[in-house]
Structure formats: C-alpha cells, structure tokens
Amino acid sequence: MIRWLFLIMLLSLSLSVSGTSYANQTYIPRHTDEEYARNASESFKRDEEIQCLALNIFFESRNQGTQGWLAVAFVTINRVFDPRFPKSICDVVWEPKQFSWTHDGLSDKPDLSKYPDRKAWEYILQFSKGFLENFEHIHDPTNGSLYYHKNTIEPIWRNNFEVAVEIGEHIFYINQGRYR
C-alpha cells in the first residue's frame, strides 16, 4: 500500500513539475538495452546503491523539495544507462569531478546532529528507495538530462549542451553531441 502511495505521489510530481522547458519535446530514452535495464533494476535495490543515490540527492538538492530530488535522481539514473558513464549508481556518484559535493573538501556525510538535516536525510533515504523501486514507471521531468548546475553559476561546459529544463535552482542539459 505504501509503495503504491509513493508511486502515485511521484507520478503526480513528475506530471506537475513547475519547470521551464526549453528543449523540444523529443524524449531521449533512458534505457536502450532492455535486458540490462531489467538486471540493473534489481541491483538498484541494494542498500549501497540506495545510500549513494540518497547522498547525491541530499547534497545536491535537499532544499529543493521532491521536484528537485526527482530531477537529481533522474540525472543520476540517466547516467547509469548511458554508455559514456559508469554502470552503477555509486560509480556514477563518485566519479571524479562530476558532482561538486564529492570534491569540495567538506564532509561527505550528512550532519545528523542538526534536526533539519536529520529529517531531510530520513525522507531522502525513503524517497531514494521508492524511486529505485519504481523509476521505470515515472516520467523523467529532465527529459533525459545527463548534466545540471545551479542557476547562479555559469560553468564553461554548459555551452556544449542543450538546455532541457529548469527545475528549482538547477538548469538541466541534454547531450546529443560528442561531448561527455
């Protein structure tokens, strides 16, 4: 019952994302290899993969609400299914220089002594587990994005990609070119 409620919540959020869409409506499929997708879906249920996804969501978008969480989760999973990236969530998250929180010199563990962070971590862990159990049935609000950045910065790499959507404080990009 809880799983279905979670799925309904995620579906309603993905349908009502209040982002600005810049890209055309062409959708880039997340998985091209059906067999790999089925096998990967089972492996995503492991605790370590849930933990890695939750850490990425926590440090990248904990203040963005569930819309921001969903967007970061989809970028992470889209990378897993893209042949240019590692094939596990943990390897995608910890790939050097891909997510700023992994190399900013600060702790890579949530500070659970702070009540807001502790509650956010608890919610994000549950969200991550539910996402990994159901992502194949949820609309990707990022339109297959592989990259994003905070809307207050202008990284040089952004010029190599097409803006797909803006959700919360992040701008998401699709990559149809040769760049990784």
N, C-alpha and C positions, 0 to 999 in steps of 0.2 A: 504494500500500500504506500509506504513512504517513498519507495523507488518511483512509483507512478506519479506521485505528487511532485517529486523533484523533477521528473521528466516534463510534466506539464508546466512547471514554473520556468524551466529552461527554455522550453519551446515558446512560451509567451514572451519571455525576454528577448529571444532571438528574433521574434517577429516584430517587436516594438522598439528595437534599438533606435535611439534618437540620435543617430549619427548623420553626418552629411556625406552623401555618396557622390564621389567624383568620377569613378570609373564607370564604363558602360556595364550593362547587366550581364556580360559574358562571365560565366562561372568557370573557374579552374577546378577540375575535380581534385579532391583531396587524395584519393587513392586510385591508382591506375592498375594495381595488381590485386585482384580480389582475394587470392589465396593469402598473400602477405597481410592484407587488411584483416582477414579473419584470425590469423595466427597472432598478429600484433594486438588485436583487440583483447585476446585472452591474456597476453603478457602484461597489458596495461593495468590489470587488476592487482598486480603485485604491490605490496606496501612501499617498496623503494621507489617505484615509478610514481605512485600517488604522492609520496613525500617530495620528490623532485618537482613535480608539477605544482604542488602547493607552495613550495618555496618560491618558485618563479612568479606565481600569481601574487603571493604575499609581498615580495619585494618590488615587483613591477607595478602593481595596481591595487594594493589593498585599500586605498582610499577612493577607488573608482566605482565601488558598488558592483553588483553582479554583472552588469553590462560590460564593464571593464575587465572583470575576471574572465568572463566568457571569451572576450576578444583575445586576451593574452593566452588563454588555454588553447584557442584555435590556432594561433600562430605557432605555438609550441608543437601541437599535433600535426599541423600542416608541414612543418619541417621534418618531422619523423617520416612522413610519407613522401617527401621529396628526395629523389636520389642524390641530390647535392649535399645532403646533411646526414648526420649520424642516424642510426635506425632505432634508437631508444630515447625515451624522454630524458633520462638522466644524462645521456651523452649529448643530447641537444642543449640542455640547460647549461651543462658545464663545459661546453666547447669554448675554447679561449676567445675572449673579446666579443662575445655575442650578446650578452646581457650585462648591463653596466654594474649591477649589484654583485656579480661574481668576481669582479676585479677592482672594486672601489676602495679596498683596504679596510673596510668595516666588517663586522661580524656577519657571517652568512647564516646565523641562527636568529630566529625571532626572539625579541626580548620579552619573555613571558612574565616578567615582573611588572610590566605595565598592563593594566587591565584592558585598555582598548586593543593593544596588540595581541594579548592573550585571546580575547574574544574573536578578533579578526582571524587569528591563526586557527582556532577551533572551527569557525564557519568555513574558512577556505579549505581546510582538510576535508570536511564533509562535501563541500562543493566539488573538489577535485576528484574524490572517489565517485560521486554521482556522474560527473562529466565523463570520466573514463569508462564508466559502465554504459553510457548512453550516447556518446558523441556522434555516433553514426546516424542517429535519428534526429539530430538537432541542426537547424540551419546555421551555417557559418556567417556571422554578421560581418566578417572581414573580407568576404568574397575570395577566400583562398590566400590571404596575405601571408607573406613569409617574414616581413620586416615591419618595424614600427619605431617611433621615437616620440618623446614628449613634445608637445606642440610649442614649447618655449625654446627649443633648440633647433639648429639647422645643420645637421651633420652633412658633410660633403657627399656621402654615399647616396643621399636622397635623390640626387639628380639622375641616377642610373635606373630609377624605378618609377612606376606609375602609381599615383595616389589612388587608393581604392576607397577609403572611407576615413572619417574622423570620428572617433568614439571617445567621449570623455576628454581627457588631457592628452590623448595619443593620436597620431596620424599613422595610418596603416598603408602599406605598399604591396603591390603585386609585382612579380618579376616575370616578364615574358621574354627577357633577353638572355644574353650570355653571362651576365654577371651573377655572382653568387652573393 
